[in-house]
């Protein structure tokens, strides 16, 4: 694995997987995500494990050499640049060939005023690693490719494979540590070497303190030089004498002197060897380690990815604090530490890294967790922050009027508010009354319409977030109310009920009614009934008030008379049989024309006010008088009349006209009370024979006009 500084991502090639060994897949690590690029590549190196990979800025791209493939070992050379593999095995300096085939070699970049090339060292020359080498080769693009290098001074490290080597870009030095030796058959080396200016230097001899504090002997350890400081990190590896994977971490620093320091990490990766790690990363990029083997079998492979560096911190800011459905809310992320060049991943689309600012609209009301994961340019996904964010319902306007409809010129009270639980306060309402008048602001304005009609009123309700909604209502405006009123009787008697009726005209229902009868009594019914207790003329009024509060009054005069009364008398005071007796009703009060009914107690009757009657026989008779008026008023009196035996000169009982049966007059009286005037004709009798005796002048005999018995 190596870091491609030109394209800004880690590249992992080959190796062994649980199912395939060796492998030919190409993976890219960027923004915390591994992506398999194998299927999209038109060309790729053959499958291999134990190959050597580094970044060469002169290409610019990655340089791959050798490894152990299906034919082991290999000595092909490949370049990975711009996401594409290219076979550059032919770029060897003639007549010098490419380096001999090998696997388990170390390859790193060396940059100094004297050399600017990739350096290849050591490795196994056979598939079983019976032979290894300590040859040093350089790849220099400006010089044509591979060429063997003759060291200026000193000696190279001993032959070895599975060493750890890294390039420190700040000091322009390459460092090598430990490894395994084919001759001794173990990974028992722990010496530290420096390569610079075409020269190998044994730092373990140069700095005695370093040799005393060096990491224990091991091979296949991960060694990374970070551009963030002047030090190298070493992790893991194995010593074949114990065959136990190490999980200790060490740091090599060379300032005025070089020294190893064991460092503590939390958390610490599990022990492994053959882990993939870049030989160097530029400033601002955290070192990464991937995979490795925790034991001798492929079943003990791991695919965990570890980053060495300060953890990424992520903070989030959201505006507004509470969002509103359908309105945009802005989520802003601020990342720090890590490898820099941050990417941001929101839980709305966790597979697609995005920018630090996300603008989103809520789809429904409620509280939802928004998680921001910060990813640096290469690896980190730590430092996530989750904020429960609340989407409030979008503002919903409501509108109403009190009352719902009204009258011309009478102000209505309008009320406009957001529906409960919607929108964000404060709210602002603007009214359009639909009658051409100016708009009015405020939640509860009043307005009076000047003409009759139906108006469509609208209120625009906006909230603190800038959201708005419109509510509509229809208002019917009527003419001011008027009322008509009448009574069942324009005149009546004391004690008789009178019905009063009212009918509102125009105005806005419902109506309120108020009757005042002029005698101190009132009623709230639309149609009322009333009994007057005194005789007088009363101006009865009804006031109708509609729902808009507009009143209208009408008046009905009613003449109230005293109830009918009667004080009947008769003459002579001592009537005799066969002679005429004159009766006088002496009636008063009542309303309209009075009607009379006399029942004389001897079977005779009369409908005249002052009739004459001849009793045919002596006796004590109870005379009944009924007086009825036109509105149903009635009074009845009883008078006792003592009739004595009269002289023959006055005519005997046989000489008097036959009497009309009293039951006939009783029926006529009842009919008169009920107002059936036509019954009177039924009781008229033909005049009796001329032998009937005529009454004397002294008895006050009634004329034929006064006596119904004289009518034909």
Beta strands, then each sheet from edge to edge (+ up, - down):
strand 1: 2-4
strand 2: 9-13
strand 3: 26-30
strand 4: 33-36
strand 5: 48-49
strand 6: 52-56
strand 7: 61-69
strand 8: 72-81
strand 9: 84-87
strand 10: 106-111
strand 11: 116-121
strand 12: 136-140
strand 13: 145-148
strand 14: 164-168
strand 15: 173-181
strand 16: 186-196
strand 17: 199-202
strand 18: 222-226
strand 19: 231-235
strand 20: 238-239
strand 21: 244-245
strand 22: 249-254
strand 23: 258-263
strand 24: 276-277
strand 25: 280-281
strand 26: 287-290
strand 27: 305-308
strand 28: 313-319
strand 29: 323-324
strand 30: 328-336
strand 31: 343-346
strand 32: 357-361
strand 33: 366-375
strand 34: 385-392
strand 35: 397-402
strand 36: 406-407
strand 37: 412-418
strand 38: 428-432
strand 39: 440-441
strand 40: 446-447
strand 41: 453-462
strand 42: 468-478
strand 43: 482-487
strand 44: 491-493
strand 45: 497-505
strand 46: 512-516
strand 47: 522-523
strand 48: 528-531
strand 49: 536-545
strand 50: 551-561
strand 51: 565-566
strand 52: 569-571
strand 53: 580-584
strand 54: 587-588
strand 55: 595-599
strand 56: 605-606
strand 57: 612-614
strand 58: 619-628
strand 59: 634-643
sheet 1: 1+ 2- 3+ 4-
sheet 2: 5+ 7- 6+
sheet 3: 5+ 7- 8+ 9-
sheet 4: 10+ 11- 12+ 13-
sheet 5: 14+ 15- 16+ 17-
sheet 6: 23+ 22- 19+ 18- 25-
sheet 7: 20+ 21-
sheet 8: 24+ 26- 27+
sheet 9: 28+ 30- 32+
sheet 10: 29+ 34+ 33- 31+
sheet 11: 35+ 37- 40+
sheet 12: 36+ 42+ 41- 38+ 39-
sheet 13: 43+ 45- 48+
sheet 14: 44+ 50+ 49- 46+ 47-
sheet 15: 51+ 54-
sheet 16: 52+ 53- 57+
sheet 17: 56+ 55- 58+ 59-
end
